[in-house]
Amino acid sequence: MKKVFLVLACALMLTSCTRCSDDNSKKPQENQQVTTAEGVLTADTLDVDGYINRARWYLANEQVGMAIRDINSALSLDGKNVDALLVLADIYYALGDQDNILMTLNKATEIAPMDSRPVVKLAEMSFLQGNNQLANAYLDKALELNSINPQAYYLRGIISLSKNDTVQAMKQFMKARSQDDSFIDPVYQIANIYAAQRNPLAEDFYHLAIQMAPNDWTAYYDLAMYLQDNGDPMKALEIYDTLDARIPGNYQILFNKGYVNLVYLLEYDKAIEEFDKALAVNPKSVDALLNKGVAYEQKGNYKTAKSIYLQILKDNPNYQLAIDALHRIGE
């Protein structure tokens, strides 16, 4: 879903709370079915475009060394190829090499002064460095070069989000979508803003994202989060069950299934079962363990609940929620 360079949305998008702070509480992603770039990009891989496309594939699949190899091959054939330079900038971003990102993008703007794409990437870099003023100046220039520029409007929306201006952000995301109805990132952002506002339109945009990318499970997950928070936990649980079948052993899906059963459906035995599954994936999860204790507490099994809370405090002596839980059951 996300462009390699434009990862800033991961940090700033308005997302529903995952109810968990564990390190492995990332949203589920379906496993890639393709194993190697050579397996899918065998045709024309010795020309410039072939090398560029394969480098993009490698970079998207976190094989940076192979991406470097192919993009260097592309540039050896055509050192002024702007597409190759843009991918090279993405590679430098993945490596955290800001100096070379700037050098590469400036070279691209010199080679193609009327191409807005390097300018948008310069805006992205400025934003990531915390310079919104410079980022907006670059975006102004990019839009002067090309007014049909959904990436520029999308980044403007992200900058607005960083300032908590959701009204302006929504305008920019809508503009990006109006210019490119195949661009899925603004759809996710619009859905997330509506979800944070508890606006029923969120469900429509999550369904649109699912329609646009049926094999990307992010929208399914966010839709389930929206539904559980807005009065339809059974439908949310159905989505989690579907995700669990497609992506077995994902901690966050299992945790959320337990949470829905515990908080919304009051199915305490089922909640304990799901938290146990989550703990099998991540035995150090304090959140899953605490909620398992709460489920036992709600069942009236205070002895087991107490033992769980004490287990948490053994490794986390200042964990306030466990301390509060012990006080709540009179310990």
C-alpha positions as CSV (number, residue, x, y, z in Angstrom):
1,M,0.0,0.0,0.0
2,K,2.5,2.6,1.1
3,K,5.2,4.0,-1.1
4,V,8.7,3.2,0.0
5,F,9.7,6.9,0.4
6,L,6.4,8.1,1.8
7,V,6.4,6.1,5.0
8,L,5.6,9.1,7.1
9,A,1.9,8.2,7.0
10,C,2.6,5.2,9.2
11,A,3.6,7.6,12.0
12,L,0.9,10.2,11.5
13,M,-2.2,8.5,10.2
14,L,-5.2,8.6,12.5
15,T,-5.7,5.0,13.5
16,S,-7.9,3.3,16.0
17,C,-6.3,2.2,19.2
18,T,-4.9,-1.3,19.1
19,R,-5.4,-1.6,22.9
20,C,-1.9,-3.0,23.1
21,S,1.5,-1.5,23.5
22,D,3.6,-4.7,22.9
23,D,6.4,-4.5,20.3
24,N,4.8,-7.1,18.1
25,S,1.4,-5.5,17.9
26,K,1.7,-4.5,14.3
27,K,-1.3,-4.8,12.0
28,P,-1.6,-8.0,10.1
29,Q,-0.2,-8.4,6.7
30,E,-0.7,-11.4,4.5
31,N,2.4,-13.3,3.6
32,Q,3.9,-12.6,0.2
33,Q,3.3,-15.4,-2.3
34,V,6.2,-14.5,-4.6
35,T,9.6,-15.6,-3.3
36,T,12.1,-13.9,-5.6
37,A,12.1,-11.1,-8.1
38,E,13.8,-13.3,-10.6
39,G,10.7,-15.5,-10.4
40,V,8.4,-12.8,-11.6
41,L,10.6,-10.3,-13.5
42,T,12.5,-12.4,-15.9
43,A,11.4,-10.6,-19.1
44,D,13.5,-7.6,-20.2
45,T,15.5,-7.5,-17.0
46,L,18.6,-6.5,-18.9
47,D,17.3,-3.1,-20.1
48,V,17.0,0.1,-18.0
49,D,13.3,-0.3,-17.2
50,G,13.7,-4.0,-16.3
51,Y,16.4,-3.1,-13.8
52,I,14.4,-0.3,-12.3
53,N,11.3,-2.4,-11.9
54,R,13.2,-5.3,-10.3
55,A,15.0,-2.8,-8.0
56,R,11.5,-1.5,-6.9
57,W,10.5,-5.1,-6.2
58,Y,13.6,-5.8,-4.2
59,L,13.2,-2.6,-2.2
60,A,9.5,-3.3,-1.5
61,N,10.5,-6.7,-0.2
62,E,13.3,-5.3,2.0
63,Q,16.2,-6.7,-0.1
64,V,18.1,-3.5,-0.2
65,G,21.4,-4.9,-1.4
66,M,19.8,-6.5,-4.4
67,A,17.9,-3.2,-5.1
68,I,21.2,-1.3,-5.1
69,R,22.7,-3.8,-7.5
70,D,19.9,-3.4,-10.0
71,I,19.6,0.3,-9.8
72,N,23.3,0.7,-10.3
73,S,23.0,-1.5,-13.4
74,A,20.2,0.8,-14.6
75,L,22.2,3.9,-14.0
76,S,25.2,2.4,-15.7
77,L,23.1,2.1,-18.8
78,D,21.5,5.6,-18.4
79,G,23.0,7.8,-15.8
80,K,20.3,10.5,-16.4
81,N,17.3,8.3,-16.0
82,V,15.0,10.2,-13.6
83,D,13.0,7.0,-12.6
84,A,16.2,5.3,-11.6
85,L,17.3,8.3,-9.6
86,L,14.0,8.4,-7.8
87,V,14.3,4.7,-6.8
88,L,17.9,5.4,-5.7
89,A,16.5,8.1,-3.4
90,D,14.1,5.6,-2.0
91,I,17.1,3.2,-1.4
92,Y,19.0,5.9,0.4
93,Y,15.9,6.6,2.5
94,A,15.8,3.0,3.5
95,L,19.4,3.2,4.5
96,G,18.9,6.5,6.4
97,D,21.4,8.3,4.2
98,Q,19.9,11.8,4.1
99,D,22.9,13.5,2.4
100,N,22.7,11.2,-0.6
101,I,18.9,11.5,-0.8
102,L,19.3,15.2,-1.2
103,M,22.2,14.9,-3.7
104,T,20.2,12.4,-5.8
105,L,17.0,14.4,-5.8
106,N,18.8,17.6,-6.7
107,K,20.5,15.8,-9.6
108,A,17.1,14.6,-10.8
109,T,15.7,18.1,-10.7
110,E,18.7,19.4,-12.7
111,I,18.2,16.7,-15.3
112,A,14.5,17.1,-15.5
113,P,13.6,20.6,-14.2
114,M,10.0,20.3,-15.4
115,D,9.4,17.0,-13.7
116,S,7.5,17.5,-10.4
117,R,8.3,14.1,-8.9
118,P,11.7,14.8,-7.5
119,V,10.3,18.1,-6.1
120,V,7.6,16.2,-4.2
121,K,10.2,13.9,-2.8
122,L,12.3,16.9,-1.7
123,A,9.1,18.1,0.1
124,E,8.8,14.7,1.8
125,M,12.4,14.8,3.0
126,S,11.9,18.3,4.3
127,F,8.8,17.3,6.2
128,L,10.5,14.2,7.7
129,Q,13.3,16.6,8.9
130,G,10.6,18.7,10.6
131,N,10.8,21.6,8.2
132,N,7.1,22.1,7.2
133,Q,7.8,25.6,5.7
134,L,10.3,24.2,3.2
135,A,8.1,21.2,2.5
136,N,5.2,23.4,1.6
137,A,7.5,25.6,-0.6
138,Y,8.6,22.5,-2.5
139,L,4.9,21.4,-2.9
140,D,4.0,24.9,-4.2
141,K,6.7,24.5,-6.8
142,A,5.6,20.9,-7.6
143,L,2.0,22.0,-8.2
144,E,3.2,24.9,-10.4
145,L,5.0,22.3,-12.5
146,N,2.0,20.0,-12.6
147,S,-1.4,20.8,-11.1
148,I,-2.5,17.2,-11.5
149,N,-0.4,16.0,-8.7
150,P,-2.1,13.6,-6.3
151,Q,1.1,12.8,-4.4
152,A,1.6,16.5,-3.7
153,Y,-1.9,16.9,-2.4
154,Y,-1.5,13.7,-0.4
155,L,1.6,15.0,1.3
156,R,-0.1,18.3,2.0
157,G,-2.8,16.3,3.8
158,I,-0.1,14.5,5.9
159,I,1.5,17.8,6.8
160,S,-2.0,19.1,7.9
161,L,-2.4,16.0,10.0
162,S,0.9,16.6,11.7
163,K,-0.6,19.9,12.8
164,N,-3.9,18.3,13.9
165,D,-5.8,20.1,11.2
166,T,-8.1,17.4,10.1
167,V,-10.4,19.7,8.2
168,Q,-7.5,20.8,5.9
169,A,-6.1,17.3,5.8
170,M,-9.5,15.9,4.6
171,K,-9.6,18.6,1.8
172,Q,-6.1,17.6,0.6
173,F,-6.8,13.9,0.7
174,M,-10.1,14.4,-1.2
175,K,-8.2,16.4,-3.8
176,A,-5.6,13.7,-4.2
177,R,-8.4,11.1,-4.6
178,S,-10.3,13.2,-7.1
179,Q,-7.1,13.4,-9.3
180,D,-6.3,9.7,-9.0
181,D,-9.1,7.3,-8.0
182,S,-6.7,4.4,-8.0
183,F,-4.5,6.0,-5.3
184,I,-5.4,4.0,-2.2
185,D,-3.4,5.9,0.4
186,P,-5.8,8.9,0.6
187,V,-8.7,6.5,0.9
188,Y,-7.1,5.0,4.0
189,Q,-6.4,8.4,5.5
190,I,-10.0,9.6,4.9
191,A,-11.4,6.4,6.4
192,N,-9.1,6.8,9.5
193,I,-10.1,10.4,10.0
194,Y,-13.8,9.5,9.8
195,A,-13.2,6.6,12.2
196,A,-11.5,8.9,14.7
197,Q,-14.6,11.1,14.5
198,R,-16.9,8.1,14.8
199,N,-18.5,9.1,11.5
200,P,-20.3,6.2,9.7
201,L,-18.7,7.2,6.5
202,A,-15.6,5.5,7.8
203,E,-17.1,2.1,7.0
204,D,-17.8,3.2,3.4
205,F,-14.2,4.2,2.9
206,Y,-12.8,1.1,4.5
207,H,-15.0,-1.0,2.2
208,L,-13.7,1.1,-0.7
209,A,-10.1,0.4,0.3
210,I,-10.9,-3.3,0.5
211,Q,-12.4,-3.2,-2.9
212,M,-9.3,-1.4,-4.3
213,A,-6.8,-3.8,-2.6
214,P,-8.6,-7.0,-1.5
215,N,-5.4,-8.8,-0.6
216,D,-4.2,-6.0,1.7
217,W,-5.5,-6.8,5.2
218,T,-4.9,-3.4,6.7
219,A,-8.4,-2.1,5.7
220,Y,-10.1,-5.3,7.0
221,Y,-8.3,-4.8,10.4
222,D,-9.1,-1.1,10.7
223,L,-12.7,-1.8,9.7
224,A,-13.0,-4.4,12.4
225,M,-11.5,-1.9,14.9
226,Y,-14.1,0.7,13.8
227,L,-17.0,-1.7,14.1
228,Q,-16.0,-2.9,17.6
229,D,-15.7,0.6,18.8
230,N,-19.0,1.7,17.3
231,G,-21.6,-0.8,18.3
232,D,-21.1,-3.9,16.1
233,P,-18.7,-6.2,17.9
234,M,-20.1,-9.3,16.3
235,K,-19.4,-8.1,12.8
236,A,-15.9,-7.0,14.0
237,L,-15.3,-10.5,15.4
238,E,-16.4,-12.0,12.0
239,I,-13.7,-10.0,10.3
240,Y,-11.1,-11.0,12.9
241,D,-12.0,-14.6,12.4
242,T,-11.5,-14.2,8.7
243,L,-8.2,-12.6,9.3
244,D,-7.2,-15.3,11.7
245,A,-7.9,-18.0,9.1
246,R,-5.9,-16.2,6.5
247,I,-3.1,-15.0,8.7
248,P,-2.8,-17.6,11.5
249,G,-0.7,-16.9,14.6
250,N,-0.9,-13.1,14.4
251,Y,-0.7,-11.7,17.9
252,Q,-2.8,-8.6,17.4
253,I,-5.7,-10.4,15.7
254,L,-5.7,-12.9,18.6
255,F,-5.5,-10.2,21.2
256,N,-8.4,-8.2,19.6
257,K,-10.5,-11.4,19.4
258,G,-10.0,-11.8,23.1
259,Y,-10.7,-8.1,23.8
260,V,-14.0,-8.2,21.9
261,N,-15.1,-11.3,23.7
262,L,-14.1,-9.8,27.1
263,V,-15.4,-6.2,26.8
264,Y,-18.2,-6.3,24.3
265,L,-19.6,-9.8,24.3
266,L,-18.9,-10.8,27.9
267,E,-17.8,-14.2,26.7
268,Y,-15.2,-14.7,29.3
269,D,-14.2,-18.3,28.6
270,K,-13.8,-17.5,24.9
271,A,-11.8,-14.4,25.8
272,I,-9.4,-16.5,28.0
273,E,-9.0,-18.9,25.1
274,E,-8.0,-16.1,22.7
275,F,-5.7,-14.5,25.2
276,D,-4.0,-17.8,25.7
277,K,-3.4,-18.1,22.0
278,A,-2.0,-14.6,21.9
279,L,0.3,-15.4,24.8
280,A,1.5,-18.5,22.9
281,V,2.6,-16.1,20.2
282,N,4.0,-13.5,22.6
283,P,4.6,-15.0,26.1
284,K,5.9,-11.6,27.4
285,S,2.6,-9.7,26.6
286,V,1.6,-7.9,29.8
287,D,-1.5,-6.7,28.1
288,A,-2.8,-10.1,27.1
289,L,-1.9,-11.5,30.5
290,L,-3.7,-8.6,32.3
291,N,-6.8,-9.0,30.2
292,K,-6.8,-12.8,30.9
293,G,-6.8,-11.9,34.6
294,V,-9.7,-9.6,34.1
295,A,-11.6,-12.4,32.4
296,Y,-11.1,-14.7,35.3
297,E,-12.0,-11.9,37.7
298,Q,-15.3,-11.3,35.8
299,K,-16.0,-15.1,36.0
300,G,-15.6,-14.8,39.8
301,N,-12.5,-16.9,39.8
302,Y,-10.5,-14.4,42.0
303,K,-7.9,-17.0,43.0
304,T,-6.7,-17.4,39.4
305,A,-7.1,-13.7,38.7
306,K,-4.9,-12.9,41.7
307,S,-2.2,-15.4,40.6
308,I,-2.1,-13.7,37.2
309,Y,-1.9,-10.2,38.6
310,L,0.9,-11.3,41.0
311,Q,2.7,-13.0,38.0
312,I,2.6,-9.6,36.2
313,L,4.0,-7.7,39.2
314,K,6.8,-10.2,39.7
315,D,8.3,-9.0,36.4
316,N,6.7,-5.5,36.4
317,P,6.5,-4.4,40.1
318,N,5.2,-0.9,39.2
319,Y,2.6,-2.0,36.7
320,Q,-0.3,0.1,38.0
321,L,-3.1,-1.7,36.3
322,A,-2.2,-5.0,38.0
323,I,-1.8,-3.2,41.4
324,D,-5.3,-1.6,40.9
325,A,-6.7,-5.0,40.0
326,L,-5.4,-6.6,43.2
327,H,-6.9,-3.7,45.2
328,R,-10.2,-4.2,43.3
329,I,-10.5,-7.9,44.4
330,G,-9.5,-7.0,47.9
331,E,-5.9,-8.0,48.0
